[in-house]
């Protein structure tokens, strides 16, 4: 396949609702599309699990960025056979779940669909960090399907976490390399609130006891659980950047 010309350091102006300046990457992408260098549409599979829906919200914005640049995206949601209850009914049950996830206990998922075994240009494995590690459903997916789905493919870890994500990433990287996949740099989103409020807020959310009064003393320190709007915007930009990378590379 032909390669778009090297336009290092060059800038161009295009007329689109008025003249505006575009950078080298955007010009190369436009040039490649116009000249027909990429006749085959790029396809991405996103395998994900989301317990409190924080990962799902970020992925929605991420996919907006991908689809704006013409990437075909297909979701595969991991569904546990016996999921944890939400919220947890007692502190004891929450504590037991934290210990189990710290020990990387698998959570059996229903069989994945046949679409997972198709030919994909890139695979995203997305999910929350549970007690420093990937979630139980993601670990079960890697054990049972990691070789078939990921071997020989580029795989992007997409991580939503309270604060500590590196062990999560190292675990994913270990399994992906074991299966001869090509792990790329992770996309990581950390809850923006400072400690100890992040941990306190997490426990309250898991127990269904989050303080709801907007003007309460607690909400001054902890405006809300999870990720904020700015991080959603960042996820969309990450999607656009990843799309441009896929579109401007050789097959």
N, C-alpha and C positions, 0 to 999 in steps of 0.2 A: 504493500500500500504506500502511496506517495506521502510525503511529509510536507506540511505547510512550511513556508519559508521562515528562516530565523529573522526575527524583527527586533532583536535585542536593542533596548534603549529607544525604540521608536514610539512615537505617539501620533494619533490620528484623530481627525474630527469627522463626525458623522451627523447627518441631518435627520433627526428623529424628534419631532415636535420642537424644533429649534436646534441650533448647532450645539454640540457638546463634545468634550474631549473624552477619549477612551484610551485605556492602557493597552500594553502589548498583548496580554493574555486574552483580553476581550476581542482585540482585532484578529488574533490568530484563530480564535474560535469562529468568528464571523466569516473569515476568509475560508476556513476549512469547509464550513457548511455550504457557502455559496458555490465553491468550486467542485463540490461533490466528493470530497475526500472521505466522507463517512456515510456511506450509503446504508450501512447496517446500523439500526438503532441500538444504542447501548442499553443493557438490561441489568437491573439490580434487584436482588432478593434481600428482604429485610426480615430476619428471624428475630422475634422479640417476645419478651415477657414483661408485664407491667403489673405490679401488685397494687400500688396506690394510684396508678395512672399517670405518674410523673414522667416515666419514660415514654409513654404513649403520646403525651402532649408535646414533648420535645421532638419526637419522631414526626409528628404531623407537620411541624414547621420545617424540619429537615427535608422532608419529602416535597414540600412546597418549593424549596430551592432547587431540588433535583429536577422536578417536573417543569419548572420554568425554563430550564436549559435543554429540555427535550429527552430526559432520561426516563425510560420505562421502569416503573417500580411495582413490585409485587410483595405483599405482606404475608408472613406466616406467623400467626400468633400461637405461642406455646400454651397449652391448656393442661394444667395438672389434673390428674385423676382425682386426687383428694387434696384440694387446696386448703391453705390456712384460712381460718375464719377472719373476717375483717368487719368490725374491729375485734380484737381479742377480748374475751369475756372476763379474764382475770389476769392479774399481774404474773401469777405463776405460769400460766400458759404462754404468755409473752416471753418470760424468761427462758422457758424450755425451748421455745422456737429459736431464740437467739443463740442458745448453746448448740442446738442442732445445726444451725446455719454456720456457726463458727467452725464446726467439725466437718463442714462441707457435705452434709447429708443430702443425698439426691431426693428430688421430689418427682415421682414418676409422672410422665406426661402422656397424653393420648398420642397415637401415631400421627406423624406429620403427613401432610398431603403430598401427592405425587409431584406437584410443581417444584418442590424443593430439589428434586433430582434432575431438573432441567439444566441447560447450559446457561450460566450466568457470567456476565463480565465482572461482577463484583458481588460479594455477600457482606451484609452487615449483621452482626450478632449484638443485639441490644438488650439491656436489662439493668436492673438496680443492683447496687452492691449490698449484699447481706452479710453483716458481721465480717467485713473485710474481703469477702469472697463473692464470686458470681452466685446468682440465686440457684436454688435447688433445681428448678425446671431447666435452666440453661445448662447446668452440669449434666443433667440426664440427657438432654439433647446432644451434647458433645459426646457422651459415652456411646450413645446408640446410633447417632446419625452423623457425627462430625466427620468421619472418614469419607462417607459417601457424598455429603453435601459440599464439603470444603476443600477436599484434596485438589491441589493444583490451582486453586482460585485465590484471588486477592480477597482478604477478609478484614473488615474494619470493626474493631470493638467500639461499641457505642455505650457509654457508661453514665448512669445517673446515680449520684451518691450523696450521702450527707457530708462526708469530708475525705475519708481514706479510701483511695481507689487503686493504688499501685499493685497491691497483692491481687486484686481482682484482675487487673490487666496482665500481670505476670502469669497468672493461672491460665487465662485464655490463650496467651501467647505460647505457653508450654504445650497445650493440647493441639493448637493449630500447627505448630511446627512438627509435632509428633505425627500429625496426619498429612504432612507435606503440603500444607496450605502456605499462603504468603501473607502473614499478618502485617497490616499497615499500622501507622501511628494511630493511637486511640483518639476518639472524640469524647471528651469528658466534661460533664457539667456537675458542679458541686453546689449544694444548697448555699445560698449567699449569706445567710445569717451566721453570726459568730457564735462560737461556743461560750458558755455551756448551753445557750438557748437552743441551738440546733438539736442537741441530744434531748433536752427537756421537751421540746416541741415534737420530736419524733415519737417519744414515749406516749405523750398525750394523744397524738394522732392515732397511733396503733391501738390505744385503749378506747378510742372514741370519746375522749374527754377534753378535746381542744377548747380553749377559752374563746368564745365567740364575740364577746363585747369589744367593739372596735376601740373604745376609749379606756379599756382596762389597763392597769399597770403592766400586766404581762405582754399585751399586744404592742406596747411601746418598744419592748425589746425583741419581740417576735411577731412581725407584721403578718406572717402567713407561712403555712407549711409548703415546703418544696421549692420549685424554681420560679423565677419571676419573668415578667414580660420581656425584659432585656435579654435574658438567656434564650427565650424563644426566638427573638430576632437573630441572635447569634447562631442558633441552630439552622435557621433558614440560610444564612450566609455560608455556613459550613456546607450545606447542601449544594449551593451554587458553585462553590469552589471545587467540591468533589466532582460535580458534573463536568466542569470545564476541564479538569484533569483527565477524566475518562474520554471526553470527546476529542481532545487534542493529541492523544497518544496513538502510537501505532498498534494495530491489532496483533 
